Amino acid sequence: MGVSAAIASNPLRSRADLELAFSQLTKPLLPYYSAGGARLDLNGSGAGQAPEVAGMEGFSRIVWGLAPLAAGSAKVDDELLQLVLKGITNGSNPAHVEYWGEVADYDQRLVEMASLGLALAIAPNRLWEPLSAEAKQHFYNWLNQINSRKAHDCNWLFFHVLVNVGFYKLGLPYAKDQLEANLDRLEQFYLEDGWYEDGVNGHSDYYVPLAFHYCGLIYAALMKEVDPERAARFEERGVLFAGQFVNWFAEDGRALPYGRSLTYRFAQGALWGAYAFADALPFELGIVKGLYLRHLRWWLSQPVFSSDGILTVGYSYPNLIMAENYNAPGSVYWAFKAFLPLALPDDHPFWQAEELPLPMLPAISVQKAPHLVVCRQSGRDHIAAFNAGHLGTNEHTHTSAKYEKFAYSASFGFSVPRAEWGLSQGAYDSMLALSEGDNLYRVRRKNEETDMDGDILTSVWKPWRDVTVTTYVIAGLPWHLRIHRIETARELDAAEGGFALPLDGTLAASGQACSVIGRTGFGGSGISGIRGYERAELIQAQSNTNLMHQRTAIPTLQAKLKPGTNILIAAVYGEPGAQEEVPPEQWEEFIKLSVRDGQIRAVSPLGKEIILSL
């Protein structure tokens, strides 16, 4: 049985199963450790950081899983443990050829120190005490560089926190004042409903659960006696956050793909394990356990491994097109943050609890802090987030695709452009793409204004200085509505994309001149032009543009726009598992819309209203 098949067959229901999963995932890595043990040198693509830093990153990210295992298990794989101890000894030794080096401001190695700080805090008997006195001093000196270096003003500040917590727990000198200053600064990023922004005007994405709350709950668990008020605040916010975050998870364990750093895969659900570790439960223990284990089971059944059992860069299959500039081959092992419950012994209530299904969840969850409305079609186990967009942007890879689409689906996934020429290369699912007629398209990247009124999301964006688009989205499943008012001083080609439909050799299409609905064995995706569009077709996107499906077709409406004011209205359909033919006018059963007397009036499922003059 191959490595990936063995992992997929792991039932993942007990602590022993989780420990086995860690072993199954780390055994294939052992041949890739450097001679001195200080680097995990995986074959593959390059990244923004130098190769030696990427190797150190791979080394440190395994420790996110090894430290909890070492803390909670009577026995630990001695080969891996000895390799890591050897790597710490040599990597922190300035005289060794594999020395991890002097660290600069904003250095990637500052991020990688965090797992080592956690190891000092929770597993010193296995990852500190076995070191020689000289090795301990070298290790401390190397980590202590974090206290004299600048970190990015965002989730990175928590990495400094974890290192100093590790120092504190060992009774070593630590930067008390800087620790408190960084904790205070992190709290300034708090918004509402448990959400943080990732730095000033930053996005609210998976860095909230996998960095802010994950590290915050670790801090609460380890420093409660020293800093009880802050620990209680972190716990309270974490519990509050879970009430919205749970809506990002489907019944089968998959999570909503949204934002950057998605190649960290099952780190998406690491927070559920952190709740158990910190004994700060937002739901009944069995519900938290179910969320945690179903998520792991879903991920470990996906084809995300190389032929020799190494996790690859990508999402639900190997894919470099969607990767970040900072994704080296070993970066993916931030997924090991999900192994934190290994720190809990077999007799802990978490492992003794019966696994329970999701709690009762609403069909529509309005989440103002991340600018999302999350909808759930329970009969199809389909969740999708509808997005108002953001006032700012950044230079991370594919930012417009990862943060500015109108909708993100946990079943259909979302797509990123492969190149710049045309609709097939651009893969513009869940977007309005505009071109000056040269087949080069622009999409929403940032907004002049955004607003949410219940399940109606509004944004104003300017793809050119003399083009203003006002977009209204009425959230819902399986149909949602989009209205665009486009004021333009130039002629434009418009293309409105629906959900990307996975292709499996069974594609059937139906529709009329201005509507198209495609069906495959996966389900159905379609789009219906109500006003302003001229034709509809299924655009076969270039391969590997979608994060979840290698080959897709995107139902797309197209139109030519004249200078002046143009109104476009479309109803968009997406329903995994649906096999029956769907009439293009079915949207009328879900959305109330009238266009008459020079006025557009639309009423949302929550009873909110849009009234526009034509």
MOBELNOR-V477743 format. One record per residue. N is the residue number from 1. RES is the residue in one small letter. PHI is phi in whole degrees, -180 to 180 (none if undefined). NEAR is the number of other C-alpha atoms within 10 Angstrom. Layout:
BEGIN
n=N res=RES phi=PHI near=NEAR
n=N res=RES phi=PHI near=NEAR
END
This chain:
BEGIN
n=1 res=m phi=none near=7
n=2 res=g phi=-68 near=10
n=3 res=v phi=-60 near=18
n=4 res=s phi=-64 near=22
n=5 res=a phi=-67 near=15
n=6 res=a phi=-65 near=14
n=7 res=i phi=-65 near=22
n=8 res=a phi=-64 near=18
n=9 res=s phi=-86 near=13
n=10 res=n phi=-68 near=16
n=11 res=p phi=-68 near=12
n=12 res=l phi=49 near=19
n=13 res=r phi=-122 near=16
n=14 res=s phi=-134 near=15
n=15 res=r phi=-64 near=21
n=16 res=a phi=-61 near=14
n=17 res=d phi=-64 near=14
n=18 res=l phi=-67 near=20
n=19 res=e phi=-64 near=20
n=20 res=l phi=-63 near=15
n=21 res=a phi=-61 near=20
n=22 res=f phi=-60 near=19
n=23 res=s phi=-63 near=16
n=24 res=q phi=-62 near=17
n=25 res=l phi=-82 near=21
n=26 res=t phi=-97 near=19
n=27 res=k phi=-54 near=15
n=28 res=p phi=-66 near=14
n=29 res=l phi=-83 near=19
n=30 res=l phi=-56 near=13
n=31 res=p phi=-68 near=11
n=32 res=y phi=-96 near=14
n=33 res=y phi=-73 near=20
n=34 res=s phi=-67 near=17
n=35 res=a phi=-57 near=13
n=36 res=g phi=-88 near=18
n=37 res=g phi=79 near=24
n=38 res=a phi=-90 near=29
n=39 res=r phi=-134 near=29
n=40 res=l phi=-106 near=26
n=41 res=d phi=-97 near=22
n=42 res=l phi=-86 near=19
n=43 res=n phi=-72 near=11
n=44 res=g phi=148 near=11
n=45 res=s phi=-80 near=10
n=46 res=g phi=-89 near=14
n=47 res=a phi=-147 near=17
n=48 res=g phi=-64 near=13
n=49 res=q phi=-84 near=17
n=50 res=a phi=-63 near=11
n=51 res=p phi=-56 near=14
n=52 res=e phi=-69 near=17
n=53 res=v phi=-72 near=20
n=54 res=a phi=-61 near=27
n=55 res=g phi=-66 near=24
n=56 res=m phi=-67 near=25
n=57 res=e phi=-60 near=30
n=58 res=g phi=-59 near=26
n=59 res=f phi=-58 near=27
n=60 res=s phi=-69 near=29
n=61 res=r phi=-72 near=25
n=62 res=i phi=-66 near=26
n=63 res=v phi=-68 near=27
n=64 res=w phi=-58 near=24
n=65 res=g phi=-95 near=26
n=66 res=l phi=-66 near=30
n=67 res=a phi=-62 near=27
n=68 res=p phi=-62 near=22
n=69 res=l phi=-61 near=26
n=70 res=a phi=-65 near=23
n=71 res=a phi=-76 near=22
n=72 res=g phi=-114 near=18
n=73 res=s phi=-113 near=16
n=74 res=a phi=-72 near=8
n=75 res=k phi=-125 near=8
n=76 res=v phi=-131 near=16
n=77 res=d phi=-52 near=13
n=78 res=d phi=-69 near=9
n=79 res=e phi=-64 near=10
n=80 res=l phi=-67 near=19
n=81 res=l phi=-60 near=17
n=82 res=q phi=-67 near=15
n=83 res=l phi=-62 near=19
n=84 res=v phi=-69 near=24
n=85 res=l phi=-63 near=19
n=86 res=k phi=-64 near=17
n=87 res=g phi=-65 near=26
n=88 res=i phi=-63 near=27
n=89 res=t phi=-61 near=24
n=90 res=n phi=-81 near=23
n=91 res=g phi=-67 near=27
n=92 res=s phi=-97 near=24
n=93 res=n phi=-94 near=22
n=94 res=p phi=-60 near=15
n=95 res=a phi=-90 near=9
n=96 res=h phi=-91 near=13
n=97 res=v phi=-63 near=12
n=98 res=e phi=-101 near=21
n=99 res=y phi=-53 near=21
n=100 res=w phi=-72 near=23
n=101 res=g phi=95 near=16
n=102 res=e phi=-79 near=11
n=103 res=v phi=-97 near=16
n=104 res=a phi=-98 near=15
n=105 res=d phi=-60 near=14
n=106 res=y phi=60 near=15
n=107 res=d phi=-80 near=17
n=108 res=q phi=-57 near=20
n=109 res=r phi=-65 near=22
n=110 res=l phi=-64 near=25
n=111 res=v phi=-62 near=20
n=112 res=e phi=-75 near=23
n=113 res=m phi=-70 near=24
n=114 res=a phi=-64 near=28
n=115 res=s phi=-65 near=24
n=116 res=l phi=-71 near=24
n=117 res=g phi=-63 near=26
n=118 res=l phi=-62 near=27
n=119 res=a phi=-59 near=26
n=120 res=l phi=-62 near=25
n=121 res=a phi=-76 near=25
n=122 res=i phi=-113 near=21
n=123 res=a phi=-138 near=22
n=124 res=p phi=-65 near=18
n=125 res=n phi=-65 near=14
n=126 res=r phi=-111 near=18
n=127 res=l phi=-119 near=23
n=128 res=w phi=-133 near=20
n=129 res=e phi=-60 near=12
n=130 res=p phi=-68 near=13
n=131 res=l phi=-73 near=17
n=132 res=s phi=-68 near=11
n=133 res=a phi=-58 near=11
n=134 res=e phi=-65 near=11
n=135 res=a phi=-65 near=20
n=136 res=k phi=-61 near=18
n=137 res=q phi=-66 near=14
n=138 res=h phi=-60 near=19
n=139 res=f phi=-62 near=20
n=140 res=y phi=-60 near=17
n=141 res=n phi=-61 near=14
n=142 res=w phi=-66 near=20
n=143 res=l phi=-64 near=22
n=144 res=n phi=-66 near=19
n=145 res=q phi=-58 near=16
n=146 res=i phi=-62 near=26
n=147 res=n phi=-82 near=17
n=148 res=s phi=-125 near=12
n=149 res=r phi=-124 near=14
n=150 res=k phi=-82 near=15
n=151 res=a phi=-117 near=21
n=152 res=h phi=-58 near=12
n=153 res=d phi=-83 near=15
n=154 res=c phi=-162 near=20
n=155 res=n phi=-58 near=22
n=156 res=w phi=-57 near=22
n=157 res=l phi=-62 near=23
n=158 res=f phi=-69 near=24
n=159 res=f phi=-69 near=24
n=160 res=h phi=-62 near=28
n=161 res=v phi=-60 near=27
n=162 res=l phi=-65 near=25
n=163 res=v phi=-62 near=28
n=164 res=n phi=-73 near=28
n=165 res=v phi=-64 near=26
n=166 res=g phi=-60 near=24
n=167 res=f phi=-59 near=21
n=168 res=y phi=-59 near=18
n=169 res=k phi=-65 near=16
n=170 res=l phi=-91 near=15
n=171 res=g phi=75 near=9
n=172 res=l phi=-90 near=11
n=173 res=p phi=-59 near=11
n=174 res=y phi=-141 near=18
n=175 res=a phi=-89 near=19
n=176 res=k phi=-61 near=13
n=177 res=d phi=-65 near=9
n=178 res=q phi=-69 near=15
n=179 res=l phi=-58 near=20
n=180 res=e phi=-66 near=12
n=181 res=a phi=-65 near=14
n=182 res=n phi=-69 near=20
n=183 res=l phi=-63 near=17
n=184 res=d phi=-63 near=12
n=185 res=r phi=-65 near=15
n=186 res=l phi=-59 near=22
n=187 res=e phi=-70 near=15
n=188 res=q phi=-71 near=13
n=189 res=f phi=-86 near=20
n=190 res=y phi=-70 near=18
n=191 res=l phi=-109 near=14
n=192 res=e phi=-162 near=15
n=193 res=d phi=55 near=17
n=194 res=g phi=87 near=22
n=195 res=w phi=-92 near=26
n=196 res=y phi=-114 near=29
n=197 res=e phi=-102 near=23
n=198 res=d phi=-85 near=22
n=199 res=g phi=95 near=19
n=200 res=v phi=-61 near=11
n=201 res=n phi=60 near=12
n=202 res=g phi=-80 near=16
n=203 res=h phi=-74 near=24
n=204 res=s phi=-107 near=20
n=205 res=d phi=-138 near=20
n=206 res=y phi=-68 near=22
n=207 res=y phi=-67 near=21
n=208 res=v phi=-68 near=23
n=209 res=p phi=-72 near=26
n=210 res=l phi=-88 near=25
n=211 res=a phi=-123 near=22
n=212 res=f phi=-60 near=27
n=213 res=h phi=-77 near=26
n=214 res=y phi=-59 near=28
n=215 res=c phi=-70 near=23
n=216 res=g phi=-63 near=27
n=217 res=l phi=-73 near=29
n=218 res=i phi=-62 near=23
n=219 res=y phi=-60 near=22
n=220 res=a phi=-61 near=24
n=221 res=a phi=-68 near=21
n=222 res=l phi=-90 near=19
n=223 res=m phi=-121 near=16
n=224 res=k phi=-59 near=16
n=225 res=e phi=-72 near=10
n=226 res=v phi=-86 near=10
n=227 res=d phi=-134 near=12
n=228 res=p phi=-63 near=13
n=229 res=e phi=-67 near=12
n=230 res=r phi=-68 near=18
n=231 res=a phi=-58 near=21
n=232 res=a phi=-64 near=16
n=233 res=r phi=-66 near=15
n=234 res=f phi=-62 near=25
n=235 res=e phi=-66 near=26
n=236 res=e phi=-61 near=16
n=237 res=r phi=-67 near=20
n=238 res=g phi=-62 near=28
n=239 res=v phi=-65 near=20
n=240 res=l phi=-62 near=16
n=241 res=f phi=-61 near=20
n=242 res=a phi=-58 near=23
n=243 res=g phi=-61 near=15
n=244 res=q phi=-96 near=17
n=245 res=f phi=-64 near=23
n=246 res=v phi=-59 near=18
n=247 res=n phi=-71 near=25
n=248 res=w phi=-83 near=24
n=249 res=f phi=-116 near=23
n=250 res=a phi=-87 near=24
n=251 res=e phi=-63 near=18
n=252 res=d phi=-85 near=16
n=253 res=g phi=105 near=21
n=254 res=r phi=-66 near=24
n=255 res=a phi=-119 near=25
n=256 res=l phi=-70 near=25
n=257 res=p phi=-81 near=26
n=258 res=y phi=-158 near=23
n=259 res=g phi=87 near=19
n=260 res=r phi=-96 near=21
n=261 res=s phi=62 near=27
n=262 res=l phi=-73 near=23
n=263 res=t phi=-70 near=29
n=264 res=y phi=-78 near=23
n=265 res=r phi=44 near=27
n=266 res=f phi=-75 near=27
n=267 res=a phi=-65 near=27
n=268 res=q phi=-52 near=27
n=269 res=g phi=-104 near=28
n=270 res=a phi=-61 near=26
n=271 res=l phi=-62 near=28
n=272 res=w phi=-63 near=28
n=273 res=g phi=-71 near=24
n=274 res=a phi=-67 near=29
n=275 res=y phi=-60 near=27
n=276 res=a phi=-67 near=23
n=277 res=f phi=-59 near=22
n=278 res=a phi=-89 near=19
n=279 res=d phi=54 near=16
n=280 res=a phi=-125 near=19
n=281 res=l phi=-97 near=19
n=282 res=p phi=-82 near=20
n=283 res=f phi=-138 near=15
n=284 res=e phi=-53 near=11
n=285 res=l phi=-56 near=21
n=286 res=g phi=-65 near=19
n=287 res=i phi=-69 near=19
n=288 res=v phi=-62 near=27
n=289 res=k phi=-62 near=25
n=290 res=g phi=-63 near=22
n=291 res=l phi=-59 near=27
n=292 res=y phi=-66 near=24
n=293 res=l phi=-75 near=22
n=294 res=r phi=-62 near=22
n=295 res=h phi=-63 near=26
n=296 res=l phi=-63 near=24
n=297 res=r phi=-62 near=21
n=298 res=w phi=-62 near=16
n=299 res=w phi=-65 near=19
n=300 res=l phi=-78 near=24
n=301 res=s phi=-99 near=16
n=302 res=q phi=-88 near=15
n=303 res=p phi=-81 near=16
n=304 res=v phi=-106 near=22
n=305 res=f phi=-107 near=20
n=306 res=s phi=-75 near=14
n=307 res=s phi=-63 near=10
n=308 res=d phi=-103 near=11
n=309 res=g phi=89 near=20
n=310 res=i phi=-91 near=22
n=311 res=l phi=-63 near=27
n=312 res=t phi=-103 near=25
n=313 res=v phi=-74 near=30
n=314 res=g phi=150 near=25
n=315 res=y phi=-120 near=27
n=316 res=s phi=-90 near=24
n=317 res=y phi=-159 near=21
n=318 res=p phi=-63 near=21
n=319 res=n phi=-162 near=19
n=320 res=l phi=-85 near=18
n=321 res=i phi=-63 near=19
n=322 res=m phi=-88 near=26
n=323 res=a phi=-72 near=23
n=324 res=e phi=-85 near=20
n=325 res=n phi=-61 near=14
n=326 res=y phi=-95 near=16
n=327 res=n phi=-89 near=21
n=328 res=a phi=-82 near=26
n=329 res=p phi=-55 near=23
n=330 res=g phi=-86 near=26
n=331 res=s phi=-59 near=24
n=332 res=v phi=-60 near=26
n=333 res=y phi=-79 near=29
n=334 res=w phi=-64 near=26
n=335 res=a phi=-56 near=23
n=336 res=f phi=-70 near=21
n=337 res=k phi=-57 near=28
n=338 res=a phi=-71 near=27
n=339 res=f phi=-88 near=25
n=340 res=l phi=-55 near=26
n=341 res=p phi=-64 near=27
n=342 res=l phi=-63 near=25
n=343 res=a phi=-71 near=21
n=344 res=l phi=-91 near=20
n=345 res=p phi=-69 near=16
n=346 res=d phi=-56 near=15
n=347 res=d phi=-88 near=9
n=348 res=h phi=-66 near=14
n=349 res=p phi=-55 near=14
n=350 res=f phi=-61 near=22
n=351 res=w phi=-80 near=21
n=352 res=q phi=-87 near=14
n=353 res=a phi=-69 near=16
n=354 res=e phi=-78 near=14
n=355 res=e phi=-68 near=19
n=356 res=l phi=-120 near=14
n=357 res=p phi=-73 near=16
n=358 res=l phi=-57 near=19
n=359 res=p phi=-70 near=14
n=360 res=m phi=-64 near=6
n=361 res=l phi=-126 near=14
n=362 res=p phi=-75 near=13
n=363 res=a phi=-69 near=15
n=364 res=i phi=-134 near=22
n=365 res=s phi=-120 near=20
n=366 res=v phi=-86 near=21
n=367 res=q phi=-123 near=21
n=368 res=k phi=-71 near=17
n=369 res=a phi=-61 near=17
n=370 res=p phi=-86 near=19
n=371 res=h phi=69 near=20
n=372 res=l phi=-125 near=24
n=373 res=v phi=-118 near=25
n=374 res=v phi=-98 near=28
n=375 res=c phi=-112 near=25
n=376 res=r phi=-132 near=23
n=377 res=q phi=-107 near=18
n=378 res=s phi=-65 near=14
n=379 res=g phi=-62 near=7
n=380 res=r phi=-106 near=16
n=381 res=d phi=50 near=17
n=382 res=h phi=-112 near=25
n=383 res=i phi=-124 near=29
n=384 res=a phi=-145 near=32
n=385 res=a phi=-109 near=28
n=386 res=f phi=-103 near=26
n=387 res=n phi=-122 near=26
n=388 res=a phi=-76 near=29
n=389 res=g phi=91 near=29
n=390 res=h phi=-134 near=23
n=391 res=l phi=-80 near=17
n=392 res=g phi=-117 near=12
n=393 res=t phi=-146 near=17
n=394 res=n phi=-154 near=12
n=395 res=e phi=-103 near=7
n=396 res=h phi=-65 near=14
n=397 res=t phi=-64 near=17
n=398 res=h phi=57 near=21
n=399 res=t phi=-59 near=19
n=400 res=s phi=-63 near=22
n=401 res=a phi=-73 near=27
n=402 res=k phi=-88 near=21
n=403 res=y phi=-131 near=24
n=404 res=e phi=-124 near=25
n=405 res=k phi=-67 near=26
n=406 res=f phi=-75 near=25
n=407 res=a phi=-151 near=25
n=408 res=y phi=-132 near=28
n=409 res=s phi=-117 near=23
n=410 res=a phi=-77 near=20
n=411 res=s phi=-106 near=28
n=412 res=f phi=-81 near=29
n=413 res=g phi=68 near=23
n=414 res=f phi=-147 near=27
n=415 res=s phi=-115 near=30
n=416 res=v phi=-122 near=23
n=417 res=p phi=-69 near=24
n=418 res=r phi=-94 near=19
n=419 res=a phi=-158 near=15
n=420 res=e phi=-103 near=14
n=421 res=w phi=-103 near=13
n=422 res=g phi=84 near=17
n=423 res=l phi=-76 near=23
n=424 res=s phi=-70 near=19
n=425 res=q phi=-71 near=18
n=426 res=g phi=-73 near=22
n=427 res=a phi=50 near=31
n=428 res=y phi=-90 near=32
n=429 res=d phi=-72 near=34
n=430 res=s phi=53 near=25
n=431 res=m phi=-144 near=22
n=432 res=l phi=-103 near=24
n=433 res=a phi=-108 near=24
n=434 res=l phi=-125 near=24
n=435 res=s phi=-136 near=18
n=436 res=e phi=-86 near=15
n=437 res=g phi=98 near=12
n=438 res=d phi=-101 near=10
n=439 res=n phi=68 near=13
n=440 res=l phi=-108 near=16
n=441 res=y phi=-108 near=22
n=442 res=r phi=-114 near=20
n=443 res=v phi=-131 near=19
n=444 res=r phi=-67 near=24
n=445 res=r phi=-118 near=22
n=446 res=k phi=-149 near=22
n=447 res=n phi=-126 near=20
n=448 res=e phi=-79 near=15
n=449 res=e phi=-146 near=14
n=450 res=t phi=-141 near=20
n=451 res=d phi=-157 near=16
n=452 res=m phi=-131 near=19
n=453 res=d phi=-125 near=14
n=454 res=g phi=63 near=20
n=455 res=d phi=-95 near=26
n=456 res=i phi=-109 near=28
n=457 res=l phi=-115 near=23
n=458 res=t phi=-126 near=21
n=459 res=s phi=-145 near=23
n=460 res=v phi=-123 near=22
n=461 res=w phi=-141 near=23
n=462 res=k phi=-127 near=20
n=463 res=p phi=-69 near=18
n=464 res=w phi=-135 near=13
n=465 res=r phi=-63 near=9
n=466 res=d phi=-108 near=10
n=467 res=v phi=-130 near=17
n=468 res=t phi=-121 near=19
n=469 res=v phi=-114 near=23
n=470 res=t phi=-108 near=19
n=471 res=t phi=-113 near=21
n=472 res=y phi=-120 near=23
n=473 res=v phi=-122 near=26
n=474 res=i phi=-100 near=27
n=475 res=a phi=-72 near=30
n=476 res=g phi=167 near=28
n=477 res=l phi=-134 near=22
n=478 res=p phi=-83 near=22
n=479 res=w phi=-113 near=21
n=480 res=h phi=-134 near=22
n=481 res=l phi=-116 near=25
n=482 res=r phi=-127 near=22
n=483 res=i phi=-127 near=22
n=484 res=h phi=-124 near=21
n=485 res=r phi=-105 near=18
n=486 res=i phi=-114 near=22
n=487 res=e phi=-106 near=19
n=488 res=t phi=-134 near=20
n=489 res=a phi=-97 near=15
n=490 res=r phi=-137 near=13
n=491 res=e phi=-71 near=15
n=492 res=l phi=-139 near=20
n=493 res=d phi=-97 near=18
n=494 res=a phi=-117 near=24
n=495 res=a phi=-137 near=24
n=496 res=e phi=-110 near=26
n=497 res=g phi=-102 near=29
n=498 res=g phi=-93 near=28
n=499 res=f phi=-70 near=30
n=500 res=a phi=-75 near=35
n=501 res=l phi=-93 near=34
n=502 res=p phi=-63 near=27
n=503 res=l phi=-99 near=19
n=504 res=d phi=-137 near=14
n=505 res=g phi=89 near=8
n=506 res=t phi=-120 near=10
n=507 res=l phi=-63 near=16
n=508 res=a phi=-129 near=12
n=509 res=a phi=-129 near=16
n=510 res=s phi=-141 near=15
n=511 res=g phi=146 near=19
n=512 res=q phi=-125 near=14
n=513 res=a phi=-59 near=13
n=514 res=c phi=-123 near=21
n=515 res=s phi=-155 near=27
n=516 res=v phi=-152 near=27
n=517 res=i phi=-130 near=29
n=518 res=g phi=-101 near=28
n=519 res=r phi=-133 near=26
n=520 res=t phi=-134 near=20
n=521 res=g phi=-62 near=16
n=522 res=f phi=-75 near=19
n=523 res=g phi=153 near=21
n=524 res=g phi=-127 near=28
n=525 res=s phi=-144 near=30
n=526 res=g phi=-159 near=33
n=527 res=i phi=-151 near=33
n=528 res=s phi=-127 near=30
n=529 res=g phi=-81 near=26
n=530 res=i phi=-102 near=19
n=531 res=r phi=-155 near=14
n=532 res=g phi=91 near=19
n=533 res=y phi=-96 near=23
n=534 res=e phi=-113 near=15
n=535 res=r phi=-158 near=17
n=536 res=a phi=-137 near=25
n=537 res=e phi=-158 near=24
n=538 res=l phi=-92 near=23
n=539 res=i phi=-88 near=20
n=540 res=q phi=-80 near=18
n=541 res=a phi=-71 near=26
n=542 res=q phi=-64 near=20
n=543 res=s phi=-61 near=15
n=544 res=n phi=67 near=23
n=545 res=t phi=-84 near=27
n=546 res=n phi=-89 near=30
n=547 res=l phi=-68 near=24
n=548 res=m phi=-106 near=24
n=549 res=h phi=-135 near=22
n=550 res=q phi=-70 near=18
n=551 res=r phi=-130 near=17
n=552 res=t phi=-141 near=26
n=553 res=a phi=-123 near=25
n=554 res=i phi=-113 near=30
n=555 res=p phi=-64 near=31
n=556 res=t phi=-138 near=32
n=557 res=l phi=-96 near=28
n=558 res=q phi=-134 near=21
n=559 res=a phi=-159 near=17
n=560 res=k phi=-105 near=17
n=561 res=l phi=-109 near=22
n=562 res=k phi=-90 near=15
n=563 res=p phi=-56 near=13
n=564 res=g phi=122 near=12
n=565 res=t phi=-102 near=15
n=566 res=n phi=-123 near=17
n=567 res=i phi=-113 near=17
n=568 res=l phi=-119 near=19
n=569 res=i phi=-132 near=21
n=570 res=a phi=-141 near=25
n=571 res=a phi=-107 near=24
n=572 res=v phi=-120 near=29
n=573 res=y phi=-120 near=26
n=574 res=g phi=-153 near=26
n=575 res=e phi=-151 near=24
n=576 res=p phi=-63 near=21
n=577 res=g phi=87 near=17
n=578 res=a phi=-75 near=16
n=579 res=q phi=-115 near=13
n=580 res=e phi=-76 near=9
n=581 res=e phi=-70 near=14
n=582 res=v phi=-110 near=19
n=583 res=p phi=-69 near=15
n=584 res=p phi=-64 near=21
n=585 res=e phi=-90 near=14
n=586 res=q phi=-59 near=14
n=587 res=w phi=-56 near=22
n=588 res=e phi=-64 near=11
n=589 res=e phi=-75 near=8
n=590 res=f phi=-112 near=16
n=591 res=i phi=-128 near=19
n=592 res=k phi=-93 near=15
n=593 res=l phi=-141 near=18
n=594 res=s phi=-135 near=12
n=595 res=v phi=-129 near=15
n=596 res=r phi=-163 near=10
n=597 res=d phi=55 near=8
n=598 res=g phi=70 near=8
n=599 res=q phi=-143 near=11
n=600 res=i phi=-106 near=17
n=601 res=r phi=-131 near=14
n=602 res=a phi=-131 near=19
n=603 res=v phi=-121 near=18
n=604 res=s phi=-86 near=21
n=605 res=p phi=-57 near=19
n=606 res=l phi=-89 near=14
n=607 res=g phi=84 near=11
n=608 res=k phi=-78 near=13
n=609 res=e phi=-133 near=18
n=610 res=i phi=-116 near=16
n=611 res=i phi=-129 near=13
n=612 res=l phi=-129 near=13
n=613 res=s phi=-87 near=10
n=614 res=l phi=-79 near=13
END
